[in-house]
Amino acid sequence: MAIMGPQGGLDNAPVEYLLEDSDIGLDLVFLDEDGYLPKSIPEHDIAIVGLGESYKNRRQFETLISVLRSWPRPIVNQPEFVLNCSRDNLYQKLRSIPQLILPKTYRVKRDLLSVDKLPKIIRAVDTHGGDKMEKIGSEEELKSYLESCAAGEFYVTDFVDYRSADGLFRKLRIALIDGRPYICHLAITDQWIVHYIPAGMDLSTAKRAEEKFMMETFDLYFVKQHQDTLQKIHEKLELDYVVLDCGVLRDGSLVLFEADTRGWIHCVDPIETFPYKPPIMQKAFDGFREMLLSRIAIEGGSHRG
């Protein structure tokens, strides 16, 4: 059973993609605006909190934390730990990991917003996918940004130049499932904001060849190099399932941009263009299934509301 917020869309983890073609049944149960579950709960062996962290969902999380504290079945992603994914909480939680580059992030109200040690990245609180997000390099750019964005609060983040030697930016999406890392994609572009579809991976055989190599050798090279760092991230966030967006600096250091339980991992890219993806993504889906079954085996049973 996936416990979802009433807003739908980007507020919730797309759990259905993790269980596509699986032998595990999935029921979606939607909270009301105050965070309470419906009176009738479907029979289930295990539940996952699909509601993602955001400021507007805080009231729902406060209720959900109380409701699930004595829940009779195993819970994946306890709600109090999902709150670790806020951009400012994430910085505070993970900043002490010595091998990790984590850009300093703080939250500030509009009337207190100022910038120093430019450039900075500014985004409105509770926005995703690059919406209302800009790199600010001058006071003039900050003024222009504020004129175009009416938000009352912002996250301000130090900009880390993570370009590779060829001048391109590379972003990896990694799912941490029960502490184990699974590669989900590599996006390559000349833009500092990296999104997979705008990166044009489908239009470049060279980019796809690099992604294929990264995905197929991920455990052999990347994981071996960064295993300790990824393990510390898992331990500090205390989440059973979380999606990381990260890059690698020229000196080999891992830089983390975001950790979110709502990250979209899937296998819907056209197989004729991305034939290497299905077997790699199946490893992540199998890992998610194994995590659910292990929790059920340890804590056990089924429940009918």
C-alpha positions in Angstrom: 0.0 0.0 0.0 1.4 3.4 -1.0 0.3 6.4 1.1 0.0 9.3 -1.2 -0.8 13.0 -0.7 -4.0 14.5 -2.1 -2.3 16.8 -4.6 -0.9 14.0 -6.7 1.7 14.7 -9.5 5.1 15.8 -8.3 4.1 15.6 -4.6 4.2 11.8 -4.6 6.7 9.0 -5.4 5.8 7.3 -8.7 5.8 3.9 -6.9 3.9 2.2 -9.8 7.0 2.4 -12.0 9.0 0.4 -9.4 6.5 -2.4 -9.4 5.6 -2.5 -13.1 5.2 -6.2 -14.3 5.9 -7.3 -10.7 4.1 -10.0 -8.8 3.5 -7.5 -6.0 0.1 -5.9 -5.9 -0.1 -2.1 -5.3 -2.9 -0.1 -3.8 -2.7 3.7 -3.7 -4.3 5.3 -0.6 -4.7 9.1 -0.5 -4.5 11.2 2.6 -6.9 14.1 3.2 -5.7 17.7 3.5 -5.0 17.2 7.2 -2.9 14.1 6.7 -5.4 11.4 7.8 -5.9 8.1 6.0 -9.4 7.1 4.8 -11.4 5.0 7.2 -11.3 1.9 5.0 -7.7 0.6 4.5 -7.0 -2.1 1.9 -5.5 -5.4 3.1 -1.7 -5.0 2.9 1.5 -6.6 4.0 3.6 -3.5 3.9 3.2 0.2 3.3 5.4 2.9 1.8 5.1 6.6 2.4 4.8 8.0 -1.1 4.1 11.6 0.0 7.2 13.7 -0.7 8.7 16.4 1.4 7.6 19.9 0.8 6.8 22.9 3.1 3.1 22.8 2.1 2.9 19.2 3.2 4.2 19.8 6.7 0.8 19.5 8.3 0.1 16.2 6.6 3.5 14.9 7.7 2.8 15.9 11.3 -0.4 13.9 11.3 1.1 11.0 9.4 4.0 10.7 11.9 1.5 10.3 14.7 -0.7 7.9 12.8 2.1 5.6 11.7 3.9 5.5 15.0 1.9 2.4 16.0 1.1 1.1 12.6 0.7 -2.8 12.7 2.6 -3.4 9.5 6.1 -2.6 8.2 6.6 1.0 6.9 9.0 1.9 4.1 10.3 5.4 4.5 9.1 6.5 7.9 7.6 10.0 7.4 9.9 11.8 9.9 12.9 10.6 7.8 11.3 11.8 4.5 11.6 15.3 6.0 15.3 14.9 5.9 15.1 15.5 2.1 14.3 19.3 2.4 17.2 21.1 0.8 18.3 22.9 4.0 17.8 19.7 6.2 19.8 17.7 3.6 22.7 20.1 3.9 22.7 19.9 7.7 22.4 16.1 7.8 25.1 15.3 5.3 27.6 18.2 5.5 29.9 16.2 7.9 30.5 13.4 5.4 34.2 14.1 4.5 34.2 12.5 1.0 31.1 14.3 -0.1 30.8 17.7 -1.8 27.5 19.2 -0.7 26.8 22.8 -1.7 25.9 25.0 1.2 22.1 25.6 1.2 20.0 27.8 3.4 16.4 29.0 3.4 15.6 32.7 3.5 12.5 34.9 3.3 12.1 37.3 0.4 12.7 40.5 2.3 16.0 39.1 3.7 17.3 37.7 0.5 20.7 39.0 -0.5 23.7 37.3 -2.2 27.4 37.3 -1.7 30.3 35.1 -2.9 28.6 34.7 -6.3 27.5 32.8 -8.2 24.6 31.3 -6.2 21.6 29.1 -7.2 18.3 30.5 -6.1 15.0 28.6 -6.3 11.6 29.2 -4.8 10.7 26.9 -1.9 8.5 24.0 -3.0 9.4 24.1 -6.7 10.9 21.2 -8.6 12.3 20.3 -12.1 14.2 23.6 -12.4 11.0 25.7 -12.1 11.8 29.2 -10.7 15.4 28.2 -10.4 18.3 30.5 -11.6 22.0 30.9 -11.3 22.6 34.4 -10.0 25.9 36.1 -10.9 25.2 39.7 -10.0 22.9 42.0 -8.1 21.3 42.9 -11.4 20.4 39.3 -12.1 19.0 38.9 -8.6 16.8 42.0 -9.1 15.6 40.6 -12.4 14.9 37.2 -10.9 12.8 38.7 -8.0 10.8 40.7 -10.5 9.9 37.6 -12.3 9.2 35.4 -9.3 6.7 36.3 -6.6 7.6 33.6 -4.1 7.9 34.5 -0.5 10.8 32.1 0.5 13.8 30.8 -1.4 16.6 28.2 -1.1 20.0 29.7 -1.7 22.8 27.3 -2.7 26.4 27.8 -3.5 27.1 27.0 -7.2 29.6 24.2 -7.8 31.1 24.1 -11.2 31.0 20.4 -11.9 31.9 20.5 -15.6 34.1 17.7 -16.9 37.3 18.4 -18.8 35.4 18.4 -22.1 33.2 21.3 -20.8 30.0 19.2 -20.4 27.9 18.7 -17.3 27.1 15.1 -16.2 24.4 14.2 -13.7 23.8 10.7 -12.4 20.5 9.5 -11.0 21.1 6.8 -8.4 18.5 5.0 -6.3 19.5 4.0 -2.8 17.4 0.9 -2.0 17.9 -0.5 1.4 21.3 1.2 1.3 22.4 -0.4 -2.0 23.0 2.0 -5.0 21.4 1.4 -8.4 22.2 3.5 -11.4 19.1 4.8 -13.2 20.5 7.2 -15.8 23.3 9.5 -16.8 22.4 12.8 -18.5 25.0 14.8 -20.4 24.6 18.4 -21.6 26.3 21.7 -22.0 23.8 23.3 -19.7 24.5 23.6 -15.9 20.8 22.6 -15.2 20.8 19.0 -16.3 17.5 17.3 -17.1 17.4 14.0 -19.0 15.0 14.8 -21.9 16.4 18.3 -22.7 19.9 16.8 -22.6 19.0 15.1 -25.9 20.3 11.7 -25.0 18.1 10.2 -27.6 19.7 12.3 -30.3 23.4 11.5 -29.6 25.0 8.1 -30.1 28.1 9.3 -28.2 26.1 10.3 -25.2 24.2 7.0 -25.2 27.4 5.1 -25.5 28.8 6.8 -22.5 25.6 6.2 -20.5 25.6 2.6 -21.5 29.2 2.2 -20.3 28.4 4.0 -17.0 25.3 1.8 -16.4 27.0 -1.5 -17.3 30.2 -0.8 -15.2 28.5 1.1 -12.4 29.1 -1.6 -9.7 32.6 -2.3 -10.9 33.9 1.2 -10.9 31.6 3.9 -9.5 30.3 2.0 -6.6 33.7 0.8 -5.6 35.0 4.3 -5.6 32.1 5.9 -3.7 30.7 3.0 -1.6 31.7 4.5 1.8 30.1 7.9 0.9 26.9 6.3 -0.4 26.7 4.2 2.7 27.1 7.2 5.0 24.3 9.0 3.0 22.1 6.1 3.6 22.9 5.9 7.3 22.3 9.6 7.9 19.1 10.0 5.9 17.7 6.8 7.4 15.5 6.2 4.4 14.8 2.7 2.9 14.3 4.2 -0.6 15.6 7.5 -1.9 16.8 8.9 -5.2 20.0 10.9 -5.5 21.0 13.3 -8.2 24.7 13.8 -8.2 27.8 14.5 -10.2 31.6 13.8 -10.1 34.1 16.6 -10.0 37.3 16.5 -12.0 39.3 15.4 -8.9 36.9 12.4 -8.5 34.9 13.8 -5.6 31.2 13.0 -5.5 28.9 16.1 -5.4 25.3 15.7 -4.3 22.6 18.1 -5.7 19.4 16.5 -4.4 18.0 13.6 -2.4 14.3 12.9 -2.8 11.9 10.0 -2.3 9.9 11.3 -5.3 12.6 10.8 -7.9 11.3 9.3 -11.1 13.0 6.1 -12.0 11.5 4.0 -14.8 12.0 1.9 -17.9 9.8 3.6 -20.4 12.5 4.9 -22.8 12.1 3.4 -26.3 14.0 0.1 -26.3 15.1 0.6 -29.9 17.0 3.7 -28.8 18.1 2.6 -25.3 18.4 -1.2 -25.6 20.9 -1.3 -22.7 18.4 0.1 -20.1 15.9 -2.7 -19.4 18.3 -5.2 -17.8 20.0 -2.4 -15.7 16.7 -0.9 -14.5 15.4 -4.4 -13.7 18.2 -4.7 -11.1 16.7 -1.7 -9.3 13.2 -3.0 -9.6 14.4 -6.4 -8.3 16.2 -4.6 -5.4 13.0 -2.8 -4.5 11.0 -6.0 -4.5 13.6 -7.8 -2.4 13.5 -4.9 0.1 9.7 -5.2 0.5 9.8 -9.0 0.9 12.6 -8.8 3.4 10.6 -6.3 5.5 7.6 -8.5 5.3 9.6 -11.6 6.3 11.1 -9.8 9.3 8.0 -8.0 10.5 5.4 -10.1 8.8 1.7 -10.5 8.3 -1.2 -8.8 6.5 -3.7 -6.3 7.7 -7.3 -5.5 6.8 -8.7 -2.1 7.9 
